[in-house]
């Protein structure tokens, strides 16, 4: 399994079974996607920062809402959650759980509201959790840590925080790292994982270097 981050909330998950791209963004956010291909695209929130499907070449399936899907032996669950707003008026967000043969990945998308018990159970304690941390309309550092505590992943990858070129005003990564009580480390160009890498009791924070470029 290889995980690559393209900035904001856009990731590529590539295994021998399947390649998935989550939340491709449009150029208007201030970042440019490189040339990427995937068979499956998932969309958490139908806004330009997360729904630029035409930025992904070769896709055959687009999943943009709650439900249970299966492509080439990979099970994908869309979990209904919320972006922002008051109860009863909140914008919808879909968090996704991707279950490959031996590794599960949770991508929380444009999440801005805390998860309830049913949503926590549906996310099923993924091995890897990708969580927004930049505040504003989505989770800030302290609420992101609360969600991590509830879901108990082995690895956490932060996303959706301030980065060069991005036109949105978001909190810096350092605020989240301080809340988690971890020191900054050099980011990886990509994360390559095997099941054996997921042993241990402690949750580990992994930082990735954005492979997208300022527009």
Backbone as a ProteinNet text record, in pm:
[ID]
protein_1_A
[PRIMARY]
XXXXXXXXXXXXXXXXXXXXXXXXXXXXXXXXXXXXXXXXXXXXXXXXXXXXXXXXXXXXXXXXXXXXXXXXXXXXXXXXXXXXXXXXXXXXXXXXXXXXXXXXXXXXXXXXXXXXXXXXXXXXXXXXXXXXXXXXXXXXXXXXXXXXXXXXXXXXXXXXXXXXXXXXXXXXXXXXXXXXXXXXXXXXXXXXXXXXXXXXXXXXXXXXXXXXXXX
[TERTIARY]
83.6	0	87.8	56.9	126.8	24	54.9	-31.7	45.1	-13.4	46.7	-52.2	-1.1	-82.9	-54.2	-159.4	-145.6	-182	-199.9	-238.7	-386.1	-422.6	-558.9	-611.1	-714.2	-766.4	-749.9	-667	-654.4	-542.2	-577.8	-483.8	-502.9	-395.1	-403.8	-364	-448.1	-420	-400.5	-282.9	-251.4	-206.8	-278.4	-240	-240.4	-205.5	-212.1	-355.6	-450.8	-591.7	-650.8	-617.4	-694.1	-620.4	-644.8	-597.8	-718.5	-719.1	-828.4	-771.5	-840.3	-808.2	-925	-894.4	-995.2	-985.3	-1097.5	-1112.7	-1016.6	-1017.2	-935.9	-990.3	-901.1	-940.9	-926.1	-1003.5	-996.9	-886.6	-833.1	-723.7	-758.8	-886.4	-925.5	-889.9	-855.7	-815.8	-672.7	-598.7	-462	-355.8	-398.5	-305.8	-337.1	-235.7	-252.9	-223.3	-315.5	-291.6	-193.9	-103.5	-22.2	-106.6	-45.9	-114.6	-135.8	-259.5	-286	-395.9	-386.5	-483.2	-533.4	-658.2	-715.4	-840.9	-871.7	-994.8	-1116.3	-1093.5	-1203	-1171.1	-1272.1	-1262	-1371.9	-1335.8	-1436.6	-1440.3	-1561.6	-1585.8	-1656.3	-1593.4	-1655.2	-1757.2	-1733.3	-1814.6	-1817.5	-1936	-1952.1	-1921.9	-1795.4	-1744.9	-1609	-1562.2	-1441.8	-1315.7	-1307.6	-1189.5	-1185	-1294.5	-1303.7	-1367.5	-1415.2	-1497.2	-1450.2	-1322.3	-1272.8	-1240.8	-1347	-1331.5	-1252.7	-1270.3	-1201.4	-1051.1	-1003.2	-859.6	-795.2	-877.1	-826.2	-853.9	-751.9	-767.3	-800.8	-876	-898.9	-999.4	-1071.5	-1162.4	-1284.1	-1326.7	-1443.4	-1559.1	-1528	-1630.6	-1609.4	-1719.2	-1716.2	-1818.5	-1771.8	-1860.7	-1861.3	-1980.2	-1988.9	-2095.3	-2131.2	-2230.3	-2227.4	-2311.2	-2314.9	-2354	-2302.9	-2336.6	-2222.6	-2245.7	-2145.5	-2115.1	-1986.7	-1944.4	-1831.6	-1811.9	-1701.3	-1646.9	-1516.4	-1449.5	-1324.2	-1318.6	-1200.5	-1154.3	-1250.2	-1217.8	-1189.7	-1197.2	-1180	-1318.8	-1345.6	-1474.9	-1464.3	-1557.6	-1558.6	-1691	-1684.3	-1805.2	-1809.1	-1915.7	-1937.2	-2023.8	-1976.2	-2045.5	-2097.2	-2226.3	-2286.4	-2240.3	-2176.8	-2131.4	-2166.1	-2106.6	-2142.4	-2019.4	-2037.5	-1930.6	-1933.9	-2041.9	-2049	-2195.2	-2217.4	-2352.1	-2415.2	-2530.9	-2604.4	-2679.1	-2706.2	-2784.2	-2913.7	-2943.3	-3061.1	-3035.7	-2923.7	-2890.6	-2751.6	-2689.4	-2551.3	-2538.1	-2428	-2394.6	-2347.5	-2382.6	-2346	-2200.3	-2136.8	-2002	-2004	-1927.3	-1917.1	-1774.2	-1761.6	-1633.3	-1627.7	-1508.5	-1495.7	-1401.4	-1441.9	-1358.2	-1324.8	-1195.1	-1148.3	-1085.5	-1137.8	-1086.6	-1019.5	-887.3	-808	-787.4	-712.8	-696.2	-651	-548.8	-490.2	-474.2	-517.8	-504.9	-634.2	-683.2	-800.9	-760.5	-820.7	-789.7	-918.5	-920.4	-1033.2	-994.2	-1076.9	-1053.8	-1176.6	-1158.3	-1271.5	-1321.4	-1253.6	-1302.6	-1310.7	-1419.2	-1437.3	-1513.8	-1478.4	-1552	-1537.6	-1653	-1650.8	-1728.1	-1793.8	-1872.4	-1822.9	-1832.1	-1787	-1871.1	-1811.7	-1880.3	-1966.7	-2083.3	-2164.8	-2127.8	-2190.6	-2153.9	-2175.1	-2283.8	-2312.4	-2206.8	-2165.1	-2062.8	-1927.5	-1896.5	-1771	-1768.3	-1879.6	-1886	-1872.7	-1932.1	-1926.1	-1784.3	-1705.4	-1566.5	-1475.7	-1518.3	-1459.4	-1309.7	-1265.8	-1126	-1026.1	-1013.6	-923.6	-777.7	-698.1	-554.4	-491.3	-530.2	-478.2	-594.7	-579.9	-684.5	-628.2	-697.5	-659.1	-759.7	-712.1	-802.3	-772	-875.9	-854.3	-823.9	-732.5	-688.1	-679.9	-716.8	-685.8	-784.6	-895	-989.8	-1074.5	-1137.9	-1231.4	-1360.4	-1396.5	-1518.5	-1501.5	-1378.6	-1354.5	-1290.5	-1260.5	-1205.3	-1079.7	-1069.9	-944.3	-860.1	-744.7	-650.3	-709.5	-775.3	-825.8	-937.9	-1027.2	-1136.3	-1084.7	-983	-922.4	-865.3	-800.9	-745.7	-857.2	-969.4	-1083.5	-1131.5	-1141.8	-1185.9	-1085.2	-957.9	-853.4	-865.1	-888.8	-903.6	-1021.9	-1130.2	-1248.5	-1223.8	-1150.5	-1136.5	-1016.7	-919	-806.8	-731	-686.5	-607.8	-464.5	-392.7	-250.5	-166.4	-209.3	-137.3	-234.4	-192	-269.5	-191.5	-259.7	-202	-286.2	-230.3	-307.4	-318.4	-428.2	-450.3	-529.5	-553.4	-641.2	-593.4	-466.5	-408.5	-333.8	-281.3	-215.4	-96.6	-86.8	28.3	49.5	172.9	202.9	110.9	58.5	-26.7	-175	-211.5	-352.5	-419.3	-531.9	-599.2	-684	-705.9	-787.4	-703.3	-765	-696.9	-719.3	-614.9	-622.4	-511	-530.3	-427.4	-304.7	-187.6	-66.4	-63.4	12.2	28.3	79.5	167.3	231.3	129.7	17.8	-85.4	-138.8	-158.4	-204.4	-97.3	26.2	134.3	148.8	135.3	143	28.6	-90.3	-207	-189.6	-124.1	-99	18.9	100	215.7	329.6	345.4	453.6	539.8	664.8	758.3	747.6	771.7	771.9	879.9	849.6	946.5	951	1054	1062.4	950.1	874.8	765	817.2	737.8	770.2	705.7	772.4	711.6	592.2	599.2	487.7	504.6	394.8	398.6	370.6	468.1	450	430.6	320.1	279.4	257.3	295.3	253.6	184	109.3	36.6	131.9	251.3	347.5	393.6	370.9	409.7	310.2	200	91.3	85	189.5	191.7	221.8	195.8	222.7	95.7	105.5	-10.7	-31.9	76.4	67.6	26.5	-53.4	-87.6	31	67.3	182.3	135.9	192.4	161.6	264.4	216	302.9	271.5	373.8	357.7	398.1	316	346.8	373.3	459.1	489.7	392.4	330	232.4	300	237.3	287.6	213	124.1	61.7	149.7	125.2	207.5	120.1	175.7	99.6	61.3	-59.2	-105.9	-29.6
-119.5	0	125.5	218.3	346.2	458.4	556	671.6	797.3	876.4	1002.2	1115	1227.9	1347.4	1452.5	1510.7	1615.4	1754	1763.4	1890.1	1893.7	1984.2	1998.6	1862.5	1806.6	1676.8	1568.9	1595	1502.2	1401.3	1273.7	1164.1	1059.8	984.9	866.1	744.9	641.2	514.1	409.4	351	256.4	123.1	17.7	-117.7	-204.5	-329.9	-421.9	-441.1	-420.2	-438.3	-321.6	-197.8	-83.7	46	148.7	284.2	374.7	448.8	538.5	677.5	779.5	918.1	976.9	1039.7	1103.6	1255.1	1320.8	1466.2	1547.7	1526.1	1612.6	1755.6	1853	1993.1	2064.6	2172.3	2254.6	2358.9	2409	2506.6	2634.2	2666.8	2791.8	2795.5	2681.7	2683.8	2736.2	2749.1	2799.1	2692.7	2567.1	2456.2	2387.3	2321.6	2248.6	2100.9	2015.7	1872.6	1833.3	1741	1685.6	1590.4	1524.7	1426.4	1299.2	1272.2	1153.6	1069.1	938.8	842.9	756	713.4	621.3	559.2	441.8	375.5	426.6	468.4	514.4	653.6	741	872.1	881.6	928.3	952.7	1101.6	1151.5	1292.7	1306.2	1376.9	1392.6	1504.8	1612.2	1733.4	1795.9	1826.1	1872.5	2021.8	2056.3	2193.1	2184.2	2295.7	2288.2	2237.9	2251.6	2201.9	2051.3	1983.5	1839.4	1760.1	1824.7	1753.2	1762.6	1792.7	1816.4	1682.6	1610	1475.6	1476.6	1580.2	1581.4	1600	1625.6	1631.5	1494.9	1389	1251.5	1175.9	1127.8	1056.8	909.2	852.8	708.6	656.1	742.7	691.6	622.8	516.2	439.6	451.9	485.5	493.8	621.8	690.5	806.3	782.6	783.9	766.3	896.7	953.3	1085.3	1094.5	980.8	983.9	857.8	853	735.7	609.7	496.8	369.1	270.4	151.4	45.9	6.6	10.1	-15	-118.5	-182.8	-278.7	-271.7	-255.3	-254.2	-339.4	-444.4	-529.9	-580.8	-617.8	-674.2	-573.5	-444.2	-339.7	-289.6	-293	-248.3	-102.9	-22.5	121.2	156.1	216.7	257.2	407.7	469.3	612	634.2	713.8	737	880.9	897.9	1031.6	1106.9	1222.7	1308.8	1452.5	1551	1690	1778.3	1882.4	1978.3	2091.2	2165.8	2279.2	2318.2	2419.4	2471.3	2420.4	2474.2	2434.5	2303.5	2225.2	2102.5	2132	2050.6	2070.2	2154.1	2226.9	2313.4	2282.3	2175.9	2148.2	2097.1	2132.9	2078.1	1934	1850.7	1710.7	1690	1595.3	1549.8	1397.5	1335.6	1189.9	1150.4	1083.1	1022.7	885	843.6	714.7	621	494.2	386.5	295.3	278.4	191.9	67.8	-48.4	-172.9	-255.7	-244.4	-325.6	-462.9	-551.3	-687.5	-690.1	-609.7	-619.9	-486.2	-377.3	-244.7	-167	-102.4	-16.5	129.8	217	359.5	438.2	530.9	620.8	760.8	821.6	957.9	1039.1	1138.5	1210.1	1324.8	1352	1452.6	1591.6	1661.8	1801.1	1808.3	1721.1	1707.9	1832.3	1884.2	2000.9	1983.6	1869.2	1841.6	1712.7	1703	1583.3	1462.4	1344.9	1220.9	1171.7	1116	1052.3	903.7	833.8	694	607.4	628.5	548.6	572.3	696.4	728.2	669.4	675.1	616.3	465.7	399.3	255.2	222.9	305.5	281	296.8	386.1	404.4	291.2	215.1	84.3	87.2	187.9	194.6	160.6	245.7	214.1	208.4	133	128	265.9	333.2	465.5	563.6	675.5	778.1	907.2	961.3	1088.1	1192.3	1293.5	1382.5	1528.9	1611	1754.9	1820.2	1918.6	1976.9	2129.4	2193.1	2334.7	2435.9	2389.2	2483.7	2553.7	2664.5	2732.4	2652.7	2610.3	2532.8	2384.5	2341.3	2198.8	2185	2063	2037.9	2120.1	2176.1	2238.6	2134.6	2174.9	2079.6	2003.2	2074	2007.5	1909.5	1947.8	1856	1739.3	1764.2	1654.4	1549.3	1594.2	1499.9	1421.3	1484.3	1412.7	1301.7	1331	1230.7	1117	1149.7	1046.8	955.2	1014.1	935.3	839.1	884.6	799.7	684.3	709.9	610	516.9	556.7	470.8	409.6	490.6	435.5	404.6	327.8	303.6	419.8	475.1	585.3	698.4	821.9	941.4	1023.8	1066.4	1158.1	1285.9	1398.6	1523.7	1580.2	1650.8	1714.5	1843.4	1914.7	2032.1	2136.3	2177.4	2282.2	2379.8	2487.2	2591.6	2535.1	2574.1	2535.1	2640.2	2652	2754.4	2746.3	2860.4	2867.9	2857.6	2791.7	2772.1	2905.7	2932.8	3060.9	3067.5	2955.8	2952.4	2982.7	3043.8	3073.8	2958.2	2880.6	2764.7	2769.7	2698.3	2691.5	2617.3	2648.9	2575.7	2435.9	2349.3	2211.5	2207.8	2301	2298.8	2301.5	2365.2	2371.6	2232.2	2151.6	2014.3	1929.3	1942.7	1862.8	1893.2	2020.2	2057.9	1995.9	1995.8	1936.7	1785.9	1721.4	1577.6	1545	1645.8	1623.2	1553.9	1581.5	1519.6	1627.5	1594	1685.5	1677.3	1787.8	1782.9	1688.3	1620	1532.4	1570.1	1524.9	1551	1477.2	1546.5	1479.3	1382.6	1280.2	1179.2	1216	1182.1	1202	1109.6	991.3	897.1	801.9	739.6	641.9	504.4	414.9	277.7	187.7	115.3	40	-106.6	-191.2	-329.7	-352.5	-458.2	-486.3	-493.7	-545.4	-559.5	-424.9	-316.8	-183	-125.6	-196	-141.2	-199.3	-267.6	-324.5	-215.1	-245.2	-148.7	-87.4	-37	17.2	165	239.8	384.6	431.1	536.3	599.7	681.9	664.6	731.7	836.8	957.7	1063.5	1059.7	1053.1	1054	1178.3	1254.1	1374	1344.1	1390.3	1373.9	1509.6	1508.6	1628.8	1640.2	1753.7	1771.9	1757.3	1676.4	1658.4	1747.6	1833.6	1935.9	2060.8	2151.1	2271.7	2396.6	2506.4	2632.6	2669.2	2719.3	2756.7	2876.8
0	0	0	-90.6	-93.8	-80.8	5.9	27.6	-11	-100.5	-144.3	-117.5	-69.2	-42.7	-149	-204.6	-304.9	-251.4	-120.5	-60	-26.1	64.6	114.5	162.7	99.8	144	38.1	-64.3	-176.6	-153.3	-161.9	-142.6	-252	-277.7	-361.7	-279.5	-286.7	-220	-329.3	-333.6	-440.4	-381.4	-418.4	-379.6	-503.6	-487.9	-600.9	-647.8	-558.2	-593.3	-670.8	-626.7	-674.3	-643.4	-727.7	-699.2	-679.9	-568.8	-532.8	-511.9	-561.8	-528.6	-450.7	-339.3	-255.2	-267.1	-284.2	-273.7	-360.3	-493.2	-579.5	-578.8	-580.8	-570.1	-704.2	-720.9	-841.5	-828	-939.9	-935.2	-858.9	-848.6	-781.9	-634.2	-573.6	-432.6	-416.2	-528	-521.6	-539.2	-560.6	-580.3	-712.4	-768.6	-893.4	-872.9	-914.7	-911.4	-1021.3	-993.4	-1101.6	-1185.8	-1281.6	-1365.2	-1283.4	-1243.5	-1162	-1226	-1202.5	-1254.7	-1141.2	-1151.7	-1053.3	-1112	-1068	-1112.9	-1036.6	-910.4	-824.8	-772.3	-771.2	-707.8	-602.2	-482.6	-379.5	-347.8	-322.5	-296.9	-162.1	-68.9	63	66.1	-10.8	-3.2	-141.8	-190.4	-327.4	-339.9	-319.3	-334.2	-404.8	-467.3	-550.7	-481.2	-349.6	-280.3	-266.1	-307.1	-281.4	-395.8	-502.7	-600.7	-745.1	-767.5	-902.7	-971.2	-1007.3	-1062.3	-1192.1	-1275.2	-1404.3	-1390.3	-1269.5	-1245.8	-1232.2	-1234.4	-1220.9	-1349.6	-1413.3	-1539.9	-1516.6	-1611.5	-1612.8	-1512.5	-1443.4	-1340.6	-1402.9	-1337.7	-1381	-1281.9	-1157.3	-1053.9	-973.1	-942.8	-854	-743.4	-618.9	-503.7	-424.8	-406.9	-344.7	-236	-178.3	-72	11.8	114.5	202.4	125.7	169.2	107.7	120.5	72.3	73.4	-71.3	-105.3	-242.6	-241.2	-357	-368.7	-510.2	-521.5	-651.5	-640.4	-719.6	-726.9	-590	-507.3	-376.8	-267.7	-298.9	-197.8	-157.4	-28.1	23.3	67.1	18.9	45.4	110.9	228.2	299	312.2	263.4	282.1	404	498.3	625	628.8	646.8	650.2	774.8	752.9	862.4	822.9	892.6	866.3	851.7	769.7	745.3	847.3	852.6	943.5	963.6	1046.8	1067.3	1195	1226.1	1345.2	1318.8	1424.5	1405.6	1330.4	1230.5	1148.2	1025	1023.1	909.5	854.2	898.3	861.9	719.4	655.9	524.5	541.3	445.2	454.1	412.3	475.7	443.1	447	360.7	363.6	400.4	511.9	548.3	483.2	442.1	373.6	449.5	451.4	503.2	385.7	358.8	250.9	314.8	281.7	340.6	231.5	227.1	136.6	201.9	138.1	190.5	335.4	366.9	500.2	571.6	510.5	571	547.8	653.2	639.2	658.6	578.6	581.1	596.9	691.3	707	662.7	578.5	528.4	568.8	655.5	712.9	625.9	515.8	422.8	483.9	454	495.3	628.1	719.7	845.8	932.7	979.1	1066	1194.4	1211	1331.6	1394.9	1524.8	1593.9	1554.5	1564.1	1528.7	1643.7	1609.7	1713.8	1721.6	1813.1	1837.6	1714	1642.9	1523.6	1416	1398.9	1299.2	1338.3	1466.4	1515.2	1487.6	1514.6	1490.6	1341.7	1256.7	1112.5	1058.8	1118.8	1075	1121.3	1219.2	1251	1282.9	1359.2	1405.2	1294.6	1193.2	1081.3	1124.4	1050.7	1079.6	1060.2	952.1	918.6	916.1	985.7	987.5	930.6	830.3	768.3	813.1	885.3	958.2	929.4	903.2	885.8	1020	1019.9	1147.4	1144.3	1031.8	1012.1	1064.6	1126.6	1183.6	1078.6	1119.2	1031.5	1022.4	901.3	881.3	911	934.6	962.7	1101.8	1140.9	1273.3	1297.6	1418	1457.7	1531	1579.3	1638.3	1755.7	1848.1	1968	1935	1844.3	1808.4	1724.8	1643.4	1568.3	1662.8	1769.9	1868.1	1935.8	1962.8	2021.5	1928.7	1799.8	1703.4	1694.5	1694	1691.6	1813.1	1928.6	2051	2041.3	1979.4	1964.3	1866	1757.6	1651.6	1670.3	1752.5	1791.3	1672.8	1577.9	1467.4	1511.8	1429.7	1453.9	1400.1	1287	1223.2	1194.2	1221.6	1189.2	1086.9	982.1	883.4	885	927.5	925.9	785	759.5	629.3	649.5	539.3	538.7	640.5	624.9	709.2	618.1	673.5	593.8	516.4	388.4	307.5	199.3	146.6	46.6	-74.5	-115.2	-232.1	-204	-95.8	-64.8	-32.4	-95.9	-78.3	48.5	112.3	232.6	355.7	455.1	581.1	679.2	698.8	787.5	890.4	1001.1	1105	1054.5	1108	1069.7	1130.6	1070.5	1118.1	1261.8	1296.9	1429	1542.9	1520.4	1624.8	1656.5	1553.5	1573.6	1640.8	1596.4	1655.6	1804.2	1840.7	1982	2059.8	2001.8	2068.5	2086.6	1991.8	1999.6	2089.6	2121.6	2206.2	2135	2003.4	1927.2	1864.2	1838.7	1775.8	1624.4	1554.1	1407.9	1355.7	1247	1181.2	1032.9	964.1	821.1	748.9	663.8	592.9	487.8	460.8	361.2	228.3	118.1	-13.4	-32.6	25.6	24.3	141.5	182.1	290.5	231.6	244.6	198.3	319.7	319.3	438	406.9	504.3	508.9	642.2	652.3	776.5	895.1	872.7	981.8	1036	960.1	1006.4	1106.6	1128.6	1210	1349.6	1390.4	1525.3	1626.9	1752.2	1858.4	1912.8	2034.2	2103.7	2077.1	2056.5	2046.6	1906.2	1904.1	1777.3	1729	1602.1	1543.7	1443.5	1451.1	1355.4	1243.1	1119.2	1001.4	919.6	885.3	804.4	661	565.9	425.6	361.4	262.6	186.5	69.8	54.9	-53	-189	-275.8	-411.9	-512.1	-460.6	-542.7	-541.6	-634.5	-645.9	-636.9	-587.2	-589.9	-732.5	-749.9	-883.9	-938.4
[MASK]
+++++++++++++++++++++++++++++++++++++++++++++++++++++++++++++++++++++++++++++++++++++++++++++++++++++++++++++++++++++++++++++++++++++++++++++++++++++++++++++++++++++++++++++++++++++++++++++++++++++++++++++++++++++++

